[in-house]
Amino acid sequence: MMTDLEDTIVLIVDDEKNTRDGLRRSFEDEFDIYVAANRAEALEILRSESVEVMVTDLRLGGEDGMELIAEALKIPKPPVCIMMTAYGSVDIAVEAMKRGAYDYVSKPLNIDELELVIKRAIRSRSVESENASLKRQVEKKFSMENIIGSSPVMHPVFETVQQVAATKATVLIEGESGTGKELIAHSIHNLSGRPKSKLTIVHCAALSPQLLESELFGHERGAFTGATERRKGRFEEADGGTLFLDEIGEIDGNTQVKLLRALGERTIQRVGGNQVIKVDVRVIAATNKNLATLVEEGEFRDDLYFRLNVIRIEMPPLRSRKEDIVLLSEAFLREFAEENNKPYRELTADALQRLIGYDWPGNVRELRTAIEHGVVMSNGPKITLRHLPQFVKESAGAGGRLTVGLGERRAQGFGGEDSALAVDDALNLNDVEQRYIRKALDRTDGNRTEAARLLGISRRTLQRKLKEMGEVK
């Protein structure tokens, strides 16, 4: 996706004031232009703003533009660098490229030519950024950054996932349907020492006992009617990686025995076969039932329960973490706006109040569905109560002042202790937004471009919101 040019920061570095001012006037309608007269000014801007393109003269008084390029490329998010020189030669161009310059232009400048070079540089940076973004999405889709929650009941979940991820310990995740158990399994795998290996998923409740046994352990040809060829099971497929057994409470007694042996001995046998096959598999199991109760009722083997329950993570229902509804809703609003090619729209205060007032028996999965409905059905400037599903509109959640208690924010770039946003008071919707904006600006030392990136909005949108807050004239 092409960068919004008016939000693209271009830094012009030249010791001649007339050149700086002329280039600023030429390009300020298309780009967000910054200017610097020397190396020190340029580096100050580079360290405080997200500069996409830097255009620098070769000679900066007594300083060397080549050295500036070398220093610019060392910052965490370096700009694409373009060299301007009145001493145009093949040797200078080659040297500039060796130092990491994207391109160079000769003086006297042709404005149209320079504009084309800048736009080409922006496109190049955009492609690189998109490729890096796609890679991050693949690698981090289910990382801790995607587990959204700031409520106190989520803190033990975060801490346990981070503590056990790098180990080989078997993990049991319990919680109601829709609370995010599979997301936790993905996160543990992604943060483990096996992220490059396959995460294999088996939904135990979807298969009959015979099919489940074959699915897990594989079968030999002729093992049963329809077994026309040898087939590897999920344990073999997951060798070297992680096996996630969803709804483990649904498996039958015979499969429980074989699973117990697999966990204890790290070996399996295919159905109808005698060969003992060693497997190196980290097992994560999940259930919406209480396995301890099933053990007491004789429906689940106690020895298997003990094997599974090495590390237990309990996922809290959404009704016990309502302070997270704001964060979750915001994430889903952006996700479905992008997915459906619709503009991002905020929830009105009464719509958000109704979401907070609803008990969500389907938990986060049900909230996600409700937000998707709102995004798809909305066509005005905001998503109102009438755009939400009927079951939300009919719930007893209306009336009163919108209040949201926010603790640490672990989402959208605000994860970790160093970026904790501690807000213990009851806030209205505008207060919540303004606190996050101020926190983002504090964290980025007033850098509005970086603050906008953290908040997931454009620099222009942040500028408008600051004006509404009275922070800028």
C-alpha positions in Angstrom: 0.0 0.0 0.0 1.4 3.4 -1.0 2.4 5.7 1.8 0.2 8.8 2.2 2.7 11.4 0.8 1.5 14.3 2.9 2.4 12.2 6.0 5.8 11.3 4.6 8.6 13.1 6.3 11.4 14.3 3.9 14.5 15.9 5.4 16.4 18.4 3.3 20.0 19.1 4.4 21.9 21.9 2.7 24.1 24.7 4.1 22.7 27.1 1.6 19.5 28.8 3.0 18.1 29.7 -0.4 18.4 26.0 -1.5 16.7 24.8 1.7 13.9 27.3 1.5 13.4 26.7 -2.3 13.1 23.0 -1.9 10.8 23.3 1.1 8.5 25.6 -1.0 8.7 23.2 -3.9 7.7 20.1 -2.0 5.7 21.2 1.1 2.4 20.6 -0.6 3.3 17.0 -1.3 5.5 16.0 1.7 6.0 16.8 5.3 9.2 18.8 4.9 11.9 19.3 7.5 15.1 21.2 6.8 18.6 21.3 8.4 21.6 23.4 7.7 24.3 21.1 9.0 25.1 17.6 10.3 24.1 18.4 14.0 20.7 19.8 13.0 20.0 16.8 10.7 20.9 14.2 13.3 18.7 15.9 15.9 15.7 15.7 13.5 16.6 12.1 12.5 16.6 11.0 16.1 13.3 12.8 17.0 11.2 12.2 13.9 10.5 9.2 11.7 12.2 10.5 8.5 11.4 8.4 5.5 13.7 10.2 3.0 16.8 12.4 3.6 18.1 14.5 0.7 21.5 15.9 1.6 24.1 17.9 -0.1 27.6 16.4 -0.5 29.2 19.5 0.9 27.8 20.9 4.1 30.1 23.9 4.7 33.1 22.2 6.2 31.3 18.9 6.8 30.9 15.8 4.6 27.4 14.7 3.4 28.8 11.2 3.0 29.5 11.0 6.7 26.0 12.2 7.5 24.6 9.4 5.3 26.7 6.8 7.2 25.5 8.1 10.5 21.9 8.3 9.4 21.9 4.7 8.4 23.0 3.7 11.9 19.8 4.9 13.6 17.1 2.3 14.4 14.8 3.2 11.5 17.1 4.8 8.9 15.8 7.0 6.1 16.3 6.3 2.4 19.2 8.7 1.5 19.6 10.7 -1.6 22.8 12.7 -2.4 22.8 16.1 -4.0 26.1 17.3 -5.5 27.5 20.0 -7.7 30.6 17.8 -8.2 28.7 15.1 -10.1 30.9 12.2 -11.3 30.7 8.5 -11.6 33.2 8.2 -8.7 31.1 10.2 -6.4 27.9 8.3 -7.4 29.6 5.0 -6.8 31.0 6.2 -3.4 27.5 7.4 -2.4 26.0 4.1 -3.2 28.8 2.3 -1.3 27.9 4.4 1.8 24.3 3.3 1.5 22.7 6.1 -0.6 19.7 5.1 -2.6 20.4 7.5 -5.5 22.0 10.9 -6.3 21.1 14.0 -8.2 23.3 16.7 -9.7 23.2 20.4 -9.1 21.9 22.7 -10.4 18.8 20.7 -9.4 16.0 19.7 -11.7 13.0 19.9 -9.3 10.9 17.4 -11.4 13.8 14.9 -11.5 14.4 15.2 -7.7 10.6 14.8 -7.1 10.7 11.5 -9.1 13.7 10.3 -7.2 12.1 11.0 -3.9 8.8 9.3 -4.9 10.8 6.3 -6.1 12.6 6.2 -2.8 9.3 6.3 -0.9 8.0 3.4 -3.0 11.1 1.4 -2.3 10.8 2.0 1.4 7.1 1.2 1.3 7.8 -2.1 -0.4 10.5 -3.0 2.2 8.2 -2.0 5.0 5.4 -4.1 3.7 7.6 -7.1 3.3 8.9 -6.7 6.8 5.4 -6.2 8.1 4.2 -9.4 6.3 7.1 -11.3 7.9 6.3 -9.9 11.3 2.6 -10.9 10.8 3.6 -14.4 10.0 6.1 -14.7 12.8 4.1 -12.8 15.5 0.5 -13.4 14.6 0.1 -15.4 17.8 2.9 -13.8 19.9 2.3 -12.2 23.2 1.7 -8.9 21.4 -1.6 -10.3 20.1 -2.9 -11.2 23.6 -4.8 -8.1 24.4 -5.6 -7.4 28.0 -4.8 -5.0 30.9 -7.1 -6.3 33.6 -5.5 -7.8 36.8 -7.0 -11.2 36.1 -4.9 -11.4 32.9 -1.6 -10.7 34.6 -1.1 -14.3 35.8 -1.8 -15.5 32.3 0.9 -13.3 30.7 3.4 -14.2 33.4 2.9 -17.9 33.1 3.1 -17.9 29.3 6.4 -16.0 29.4 7.7 -18.2 32.1 6.9 -21.6 30.6 7.2 -20.9 26.8 10.9 -21.7 26.5 10.5 -25.0 28.5 9.3 -28.4 27.3 6.7 -28.6 30.1 3.2 -29.9 29.1 0.6 -27.1 29.6 -3.1 -27.5 30.3 -5.2 -24.5 29.4 -8.7 -24.4 31.0 -11.4 -21.8 30.3 -14.8 -21.3 28.8 -15.4 -21.4 25.0 -14.2 -18.2 23.3 -11.8 -17.1 26.0 -8.7 -17.4 23.7 -7.2 -20.8 24.7 -6.0 -21.5 21.2 -4.4 -18.1 21.0 -2.5 -18.9 24.2 -1.3 -22.2 22.7 0.0 -20.3 19.6 1.7 -17.8 21.8 3.5 -20.4 23.9 4.7 -22.2 20.7 5.8 -18.9 19.1 7.8 -17.9 22.1 9.3 -21.3 22.7 12.5 -22.7 21.3 10.4 -24.3 18.5 8.8 -21.4 16.7 10.2 -22.5 13.3 8.7 -25.9 13.8 5.1 -26.7 13.1 2.3 -26.2 15.5 0.0 -29.1 14.9 -3.7 -28.7 16.1 -6.2 -31.5 16.8 -9.8 -30.6 17.7 -10.6 -33.7 19.7 -14.3 -33.1 20.0 -14.8 -33.1 16.2 -13.7 -36.7 15.8 -15.1 -40.1 16.7 -13.0 -42.3 19.0 -11.7 -44.5 16.2 -10.9 -41.5 14.0 -9.3 -39.6 16.8 -7.0 -42.5 17.6 -5.9 -42.7 14.0 -5.6 -38.9 13.8 -3.2 -38.8 16.7 -1.1 -41.9 16.2 -1.6 -42.8 12.6 -2.4 -46.2 11.2 -1.0 -49.0 9.1 -2.6 -50.2 5.8 -5.5 -52.6 6.5 -5.7 -51.6 10.2 -9.5 -51.0 9.7 -12.0 -50.7 7.0 -11.0 -47.9 4.7 -7.4 -47.9 5.8 -6.0 -48.4 2.3 -2.5 -47.0 3.0 -0.2 -46.2 5.8 -0.8 -42.8 7.3 1.3 -40.8 9.8 -0.5 -39.4 12.8 -0.3 -35.9 14.3 2.3 -36.9 16.8 4.7 -37.8 14.0 3.8 -34.7 12.1 4.5 -32.6 15.1 7.9 -34.2 15.8 10.3 -31.4 16.8 7.4 -29.0 17.4 4.2 -28.5 19.4 1.0 -30.5 19.4 -2.1 -28.7 20.6 -5.0 -30.9 21.7 -8.1 -28.9 21.9 -11.0 -30.1 24.0 -9.0 -32.8 25.6 -11.8 -33.6 28.0 -13.8 -35.2 25.1 -11.4 -38.1 24.4 -12.5 -41.7 25.2 -10.9 -44.1 27.6 -8.9 -46.1 25.1 -7.3 -43.1 23.5 -6.6 -41.7 27.0 -4.4 -44.8 27.7 -2.4 -44.4 24.5 -2.0 -40.7 25.1 -0.7 -41.4 28.6 1.9 -43.7 27.1 2.9 -41.1 24.5 3.4 -38.4 27.2 5.3 -40.7 29.6 7.5 -42.6 27.2 7.7 -40.1 24.3 6.8 -43.0 21.9 3.8 -44.0 19.9 2.5 -46.9 17.8 0.3 -46.5 14.8 -3.1 -48.2 14.9 -2.6 -51.8 13.6 1.2 -51.6 13.9 3.9 -52.9 16.2 6.7 -50.5 15.5 7.6 -48.2 18.4 8.2 -44.7 17.1 10.1 -42.1 19.1 8.7 -38.6 19.0 9.9 -35.2 20.4 6.7 -33.3 20.9 5.7 -30.6 23.3 2.0 -31.1 24.2 -0.4 -28.3 25.0 -3.9 -29.3 25.9 -7.1 -27.2 26.3 -10.5 -27.8 27.6 -13.7 -25.9 28.5 -14.4 -28.5 31.1 -13.0 -28.9 34.6 -10.7 -31.9 34.3 -10.4 -32.3 38.0 -14.2 -32.7 38.3 -14.2 -35.2 35.4 -11.5 -37.2 37.3 -13.7 -37.3 40.4 -16.7 -38.4 38.3 -14.6 -41.2 36.7 -14.8 -39.8 33.2 -11.1 -38.9 32.9 -8.0 -40.9 34.0 -6.3 -39.3 37.0 -2.8 -40.4 35.8 -3.4 -38.7 32.5 -4.7 -35.6 34.3 -1.5 -35.4 36.3 0.6 -35.8 33.1 -1.3 -33.0 31.4 -1.5 -30.7 34.5 2.2 -29.9 34.8 1.5 -26.2 34.1 -2.1 -25.0 34.3 -3.3 -21.7 32.8 -6.8 -20.6 33.5 -8.3 -18.2 31.0 -10.7 -15.8 32.7 -14.1 -15.2 31.1 -14.7 -11.8 29.5 -17.3 -10.9 32.1 -14.5 -10.9 34.7 -12.2 -8.6 32.7 -14.6 -6.0 31.4 -11.9 -3.3 31.6 -10.4 -5.1 28.5 -13.4 -4.5 26.3 -12.2 -1.1 25.2 -8.8 -2.5 24.1 -10.3 -5.6 22.5 -13.0 -3.5 20.7 -10.4 -1.1 19.4 -8.2 -3.9 18.0 -11.2 -5.6 16.3 -12.5 -2.3 14.9 -9.2 -1.8 13.1 -8.9 -5.4 12.0 -12.4 -5.6 10.4 -12.2 -2.1 8.9 -9.1 -3.2 7.0 -10.4 -6.6 6.2 -13.6 -5.2 4.7 -12.0 -2.2 3.0 -13.9 0.2 5.1 -12.7 3.4 6.9 -11.9 3.0 10.6 -14.9 4.2 12.7 -15.0 4.7 16.4 -17.8 3.4 18.7 -20.1 5.9 20.2 -20.1 6.2 24.0 -23.6 4.5 24.3 -22.5 1.6 22.0 -19.4 1.0 24.1 -21.4 1.3 27.3 -23.8 -1.4 26.0 -20.8 -3.6 25.1 -19.4 -3.2 28.6 -22.8 -3.9 30.2 -23.3 -7.2 28.3 -22.1 -10.4 30.0 -20.6 -12.1 26.9 -21.4 -15.8 27.4 -19.4 -16.4 24.2 -16.5 -14.4 25.6 -13.9 -12.7 23.4 -15.1 -14.7 20.3 -18.6 -13.3 20.7 -17.3 -9.8 21.2 -15.2 -10.1 18.0 -18.3 -11.2 16.1 -20.3 -8.3 17.5 -17.6 -5.8 16.4 -17.4 -7.3 13.0 -21.2 -6.9 12.7 -20.9 -3.2 13.7 -18.1 -2.5 11.2 -20.0 -4.2 8.3 -23.3 -2.5 9.1 -22.0 1.0 9.8 -22.1 3.7 7.1 -21.9 6.9 9.2 -19.0 8.7 10.9 -19.2 6.4 13.9 -20.5 2.9 14.9 -23.7 3.5 16.9 -25.8 1.2 19.1 -28.1 0.5 16.1 -25.2 -1.0 14.1 -24.5 -3.7 16.8 -26.2 -7.1 16.8 -29.7 -7.5 18.2 -28.6 -9.5 21.2 -26.3 -6.6 22.3 -29.0 -4.0 21.7 -31.5 -5.9 23.7 -29.1 -6.5 26.6 -29.5 -4.6 29.9 -26.4 -2.6 29.5 -27.7 0.9 28.7 -27.7 4.0 30.8 -25.3 5.6 33.1 -21.9 7.1 32.6 -19.4 5.1 30.6 -16.6 4.0 33.0 -13.6 2.0 32.1 -10.9 1.1 34.6 -7.6 0.8 32.8 -4.4 -0.7 34.2 -1.3 -1.8 32.2 -2.0 -1.7 28.5 -0.5 -4.8 26.8 -1.6 -4.1 23.2 -0.7 -2.1 20.0 2.8 -1.2 21.0 2.0 -0.4 24.7 3.2 -3.9 26.0 5.8 -4.2 28.8 6.5 -2.6 32.0 8.4 0.4 30.5 5.3 1.4 28.6 2.6 0.7 31.3 -0.3 3.1 31.3 -1.5 3.3 34.9 -5.0 4.8 35.0 -7.0 3.8 38.0 -9.8 6.4 37.9 -13.1 6.1 36.2 -12.9 7.7 32.8 -15.2 8.7 30.1 -14.4 7.8 26.5 -12.7 11.1 25.6 -10.6 10.9 28.8 -9.4 7.4 27.8 -8.4 8.6 24.3 -6.6 11.7 25.6 -4.7 9.7 28.3 -3.5 7.3 25.6 -2.4 10.2 23.4 -0.5 11.9 26.2 1.1 8.6 27.2 2.2 8.0 23.6 3.7 11.5 23.4 5.5 11.0 26.8 6.9 7.6 25.7 8.2 9.1 22.4 9.5 12.3 24.0 7.0 14.4 22.1 7.7 12.8 18.7 4.3 13.1 17.1 5.2 10.8 14.1 6.3 8.0 16.5 3.3 8.7 18.8 0.9 8.3 15.9 2.5 5.1 14.9 2.2 3.7 18.4 -1.5 4.7 18.5 -2.2 3.2 15.1 -3.3 6.5 13.6 -1.9 8.8 11.0 0.2 11.8 12.0 -2.5 14.1 10.5 -5.2 12.4 12.7 -3.0 12.9 15.8 -2.5 16.5 14.9 -6.3 17.0 14.6 -6.9 15.3 17.9 -4.3 17.5 19.6 -6.0 20.5 18.2 -9.3 19.3 19.6 -7.6 18.8 23.0 -6.2 22.3 22.8 -2.6 21.1 22.8 -1.8 22.9 19.5 -3.0 26.1 17.9 
